[in-house]
Amino acid sequence: MKKLFYLLICFTVISGCSESPKSRFVYYKSVEPVLCNLVVGLSQEDNQLMYKVTTNARSAKGSYKKRGQHIVFSGLYASESAGNSKIEVSALQQGDTLTIQNYGNSMNSYTLFSECESKYISLVKERI
């Protein structure tokens, strides 16, 4: 009986150690149908801020910086910008919503996601 008890304890410990960690990403999806199918995932673990961004045309992941309500996705650049300038993609976070201004104007010409048509893209946190 003791052997069975020890075997059960060993099995419990081993199976507990082998569980894969659950994803800690919070995902934001468009509130209206957008042709580009933009999805943004944000994670904050051990002082590391990580993102995953996917559209129908591309995907990227990396770290992000948060300044108040403003999020800047490091290493994720605009599809199109004036000259050789690299413009990092950014979003405004208000509660459960991320808002991205997708393109500028004639004075400040850029397009963050050329695969998306909307000027402002609103993404809402997914409920699990």
Phi, psi and omega per residue, in radians:
M1 nan -0.660 3.127
K2 -1.112 -0.694 -3.137
K3 -1.091 -0.722 3.122
L4 -1.121 -0.711 3.121
F5 -1.098 -0.830 3.123
Y6 -1.133 -0.666 3.091
L7 -1.093 -0.738 3.114
L8 -1.108 -0.736 3.121
I9 -1.130 -0.792 3.124
C10 -1.061 -0.748 3.123
F11 -1.084 -0.734 3.135
T12 -1.122 -0.767 -3.138
V13 -1.134 -0.803 -3.116
I14 -1.136 -0.769 -3.132
S15 -1.195 -0.547 3.081
G16 -1.184 -0.603 3.134
C17 -1.336 -0.418 -3.064
S18 -1.558 -0.019 3.130
E19 -1.174 2.387 3.105
S20 -1.379 2.502 -3.138
P21 -1.147 2.473 3.141
K22 -1.352 2.576 3.113
S23 -1.130 2.329 3.131
R24 -1.846 0.317 3.126
F25 -1.400 2.435 2.997
V26 -1.828 2.230 -3.040
Y27 -1.839 2.481 3.107
Y28 -2.083 2.293 3.139
K29 -2.215 2.755 -3.107
S30 -1.086 2.469 3.109
V31 -1.402 -0.412 3.104
E32 -2.125 2.651 -3.141
P33 -1.054 2.153 3.128
V34 -2.111 2.369 -3.097
L35 -1.023 -0.459 -3.042
C36 -1.485 -0.240 3.115
N37 0.974 0.937 -3.101
L38 -1.310 2.255 3.072
V39 -2.323 2.302 3.128
V40 -2.107 2.237 3.052
G41 -1.982 2.322 3.126
L42 -2.140 2.443 3.140
S43 -2.402 2.478 3.092
Q44 -2.341 1.801 3.137
E45 -2.334 2.302 3.071
D46 0.841 0.868 3.124
N47 1.102 0.288 3.060
Q48 -1.908 2.170 3.104
L49 -1.782 1.988 -3.065
M50 -2.096 2.628 3.093
Y51 -2.319 2.741 2.957
K52 -2.339 2.239 3.120
V53 -2.208 2.260 3.082
T54 -2.338 2.538 2.980
T55 -2.349 -3.102 3.069
N56 -1.153 -0.408 -3.036
A57 -1.795 -0.413 -3.065
R58 -2.745 2.904 3.032
S59 -2.503 2.650 -3.134
A60 -2.647 2.699 3.028
K61 -2.570 2.713 -3.107
G62 2.988 -2.704 3.136
S63 -1.836 2.792 3.072
Y64 -2.308 2.787 3.099
K65 -2.001 2.480 3.133
K66 -2.088 2.178 3.098
R67 -2.150 1.657 -3.034
G68 1.157 -2.115 3.121
Q69 -1.623 -0.030 -3.054
H70 -1.650 2.227 3.123
I71 -1.968 2.270 3.076
V72 -2.030 2.139 -3.114
F73 -1.533 1.803 -3.104
S74 -1.108 2.259 3.090
G75 1.435 0.008 3.082
L76 -1.857 1.918 -3.013
Y77 -1.899 2.768 3.104
A78 -1.015 2.531 3.079
S79 -1.132 -0.684 -3.096
E80 -2.410 2.343 3.048
S81 -2.591 2.772 -3.109
A82 -1.200 2.369 3.123
G83 1.161 -2.571 3.138
N84 -1.756 0.231 -3.079
S85 -1.231 2.492 3.076
K86 -1.828 2.075 3.140
I87 -1.879 2.087 3.121
E88 -1.321 2.485 3.111
V89 -1.239 2.421 3.111
S90 -2.438 2.865 -3.132
A91 -2.521 2.763 3.049
L92 -1.846 2.189 3.140
Q93 -1.826 2.111 3.090
Q94 -2.281 1.834 -3.099
G95 1.090 -2.131 -3.120
D96 -1.672 0.327 -3.076
T97 -2.201 2.397 2.962
L98 -1.906 2.363 3.087
T99 -2.144 2.251 3.138
I100 -2.092 2.179 2.995
Q101 -1.444 1.917 -2.969
N102 -1.315 -0.572 3.115
Y103 -2.571 2.790 -3.089
G104 -1.675 -2.492 -3.123
N105 -2.315 -2.959 -3.088
S106 -1.147 -0.501 3.121
M107 -1.399 -0.526 -3.114
N108 -2.313 1.379 -3.000
S109 -1.487 2.063 3.037
Y110 -2.804 2.774 2.981
T111 -2.421 2.073 -3.104
L112 -1.277 -0.868 3.140
F113 -2.167 1.676 -3.110
S114 -1.128 -0.352 3.107
E115 -1.364 -0.127 3.119
C116 -1.908 2.442 -3.070
E117 -1.647 -0.473 -3.051
S118 -1.207 2.499 3.068
K119 -1.230 -0.766 3.094
Y120 -2.020 2.219 3.125
I121 -1.909 2.096 3.102
S122 -1.811 2.242 3.130
L123 -2.101 2.330 -3.101
V124 -1.959 2.469 3.139
K125 -1.057 2.326 3.096
E126 -1.300 2.416 3.068
R127 -1.635 2.285 -3.141
I128 -1.803 nan nan
